[in-house]
Amino acid sequence: MSQIPSPPHGATTATQRALGIAEIVGNIISFLPQEYFEPETDLISSALVNKFWLAEALPVIWKKLYPHPMEHMFAALKPDRRQFYANFVVSGNTRVFDERQPGPEDTPCDLRGIMFPKMTELRMFVITQYGETSLPGLNCPNLRRMIFEDWDGIKDTVSERLGADDGNRYFGISQTSTLA
């Protein structure tokens, strides 16, 4: 059985050189399968290869913050690092409450001082029985789409999608009313 000679010390193979090119590594990472409920866990292994792969994996890991609310994701970060990760977010979700004041467990992190420059989609889980509610103050200059979903906090699952007919139920808007 013959062995393939290894390259001389200090020389790099074509494979090593290819895996040092950002476009190739980014392409590899973008095709890795991602589990829906914990997509970031599938990419952690590739992010831990080295600093170069980490730089390519971070934008993919932080691109979509589902199913976790953004407040919980950013609460785990040091305040001086939050903007760094917010720069990667394209799609996220948050929760909207009714008149009751949300507790610390509901909103563990204030996102008002953070800008989300790439965010184009925001999903809002509505936690309200009746009455009016206010939308959170988020700085998303490129936001193009907002999705409202009913949140059933008891089962901790999304119970149904909200349609146009649900405006009165959640926001006190009737079909015939006009916005001033």
C-alpha positions in Angstrom: 0.0 0.0 0.0 1.6 3.2 -1.1 1.1 6.5 0.6 0.5 9.8 -1.1 3.4 12.1 -0.3 2.4 15.1 1.7 3.4 18.5 0.5 6.6 20.0 1.8 6.4 21.8 5.1 5.0 25.3 4.6 3.4 24.5 1.2 -0.3 24.7 0.9 -2.5 22.4 -1.2 -5.0 23.6 -3.8 -7.8 22.5 -1.3 -6.3 24.6 1.5 -6.0 27.6 -0.8 -9.6 27.2 -2.0 -10.9 27.0 1.5 -9.2 30.3 2.2 -11.2 32.1 -0.4 -14.2 33.9 1.1 -16.6 33.3 -1.8 -16.0 29.6 -1.7 -16.4 29.3 2.1 -19.5 31.5 2.0 -21.0 29.3 -0.8 -20.3 26.2 1.3 -21.9 27.7 4.4 -24.9 28.9 2.5 -25.7 25.3 1.3 -25.4 23.7 4.7 -28.8 22.4 5.8 -30.4 24.4 8.6 -33.0 23.1 11.0 -36.1 25.4 11.2 -36.4 25.9 15.0 -32.7 26.1 15.8 -31.0 27.1 12.6 -28.0 28.6 14.3 -27.0 25.3 15.9 -26.4 23.7 12.5 -23.9 26.4 11.6 -22.0 26.6 14.8 -19.7 23.7 13.8 -18.6 25.5 10.6 -18.2 28.8 12.5 -15.8 27.1 14.9 -13.4 25.9 12.2 -11.3 29.1 12.4 -11.7 32.9 12.4 -12.0 33.0 8.6 -14.9 30.6 8.6 -16.4 32.4 11.6 -16.5 35.7 9.6 -18.4 33.9 6.8 -20.8 32.0 9.1 -21.9 34.9 11.4 -23.9 36.7 8.7 -25.8 33.4 7.9 -26.3 32.6 11.6 -27.7 36.1 12.4 -29.6 36.6 9.2 -33.0 35.2 10.5 -33.8 35.3 14.2 -36.6 32.7 14.2 -38.2 31.5 16.4 -36.6 33.4 19.2 -37.7 37.0 20.0 -35.0 39.6 19.2 -35.1 40.9 22.7 -34.1 37.5 24.1 -31.3 37.0 21.5 -29.8 40.4 22.1 -30.1 40.2 25.9 -27.5 37.4 25.9 -25.0 39.8 24.3 -22.8 42.4 25.9 -24.3 45.9 25.2 -21.2 47.0 23.3 -21.5 44.0 20.9 -25.3 44.3 20.1 -24.9 46.7 17.2 -22.2 44.4 15.6 -24.7 41.5 15.4 -27.7 43.8 14.6 -25.9 44.7 11.3 -26.4 41.1 10.1 -30.2 40.7 10.9 -32.4 40.7 7.8 -35.5 39.0 9.4 -36.6 38.9 13.0 -39.5 38.7 15.4 -40.7 40.5 18.5 -43.8 40.4 20.7 -46.5 43.0 21.1 -48.4 43.2 24.4 -51.8 44.7 25.3 -52.3 47.3 28.1 -50.5 45.3 30.8 -46.9 46.2 31.3 -44.6 43.5 30.1 -42.4 42.1 32.8 -38.6 41.7 32.6 -39.0 38.2 31.4 -41.1 39.5 28.4 -38.6 42.2 27.3 -35.2 41.4 28.7 -33.4 43.9 26.4 -34.3 47.3 25.1 -33.7 47.5 21.4 -34.4 51.2 20.9 -30.8 52.1 20.8 -29.9 49.6 18.2 -30.2 50.1 14.4 -31.0 47.1 12.2 -29.8 48.4 8.8 -30.4 45.3 6.8 -33.8 44.2 8.4 -36.5 44.0 5.7 -39.0 41.7 7.5 -40.3 41.9 11.0 -42.8 39.3 12.5 -44.8 40.5 15.4 -46.4 38.0 17.7 -49.5 39.7 19.2 -50.2 38.9 22.9 -53.4 40.7 23.6 -56.9 39.9 24.7 -58.6 43.1 23.8 -58.0 46.8 23.5 -55.2 48.8 22.0 -51.6 48.1 21.8 -48.5 50.0 20.7 -45.8 48.8 18.4 -42.3 48.6 19.7 -39.9 51.4 18.8 -37.3 49.7 16.5 -34.9 51.4 14.1 -35.2 49.5 10.9 -34.7 52.0 8.0 -35.1 49.3 5.3 -38.1 47.5 6.7 -40.4 46.4 3.9 -42.7 43.8 5.4 -44.5 43.3 8.8 -46.2 40.1 9.7 -48.7 39.9 12.6 -49.4 36.6 14.2 -51.5 35.7 17.2 -49.4 34.3 20.0 -50.8 31.7 22.4 -48.6 32.2 25.4 -50.1 29.3 27.3 -49.1 26.7 24.7 -46.0 28.7 23.7 -46.9 28.2 20.1 -48.2 30.3 17.2 -51.9 29.6 17.1 -53.0 31.2 13.8 -52.1 33.8 11.3 -53.8 37.2 11.4 -55.8 38.4 8.5 -57.5 41.7 7.6 -60.6 40.6 9.4 -58.7 40.4 12.7 -58.0 44.1 12.9 -60.9 44.8 15.2 -60.1 42.0 17.5 -56.6 43.1 18.1 -56.2 46.7 17.4 -59.7 48.1 17.7 -59.9 48.8 14.0 -63.2 48.1 12.1 -63.4 47.3 8.4 -65.0 50.7 7.7 -62.8 52.9 9.9 -60.1 55.0 8.2 -56.7 55.9 9.6 -56.2 59.5 10.3 
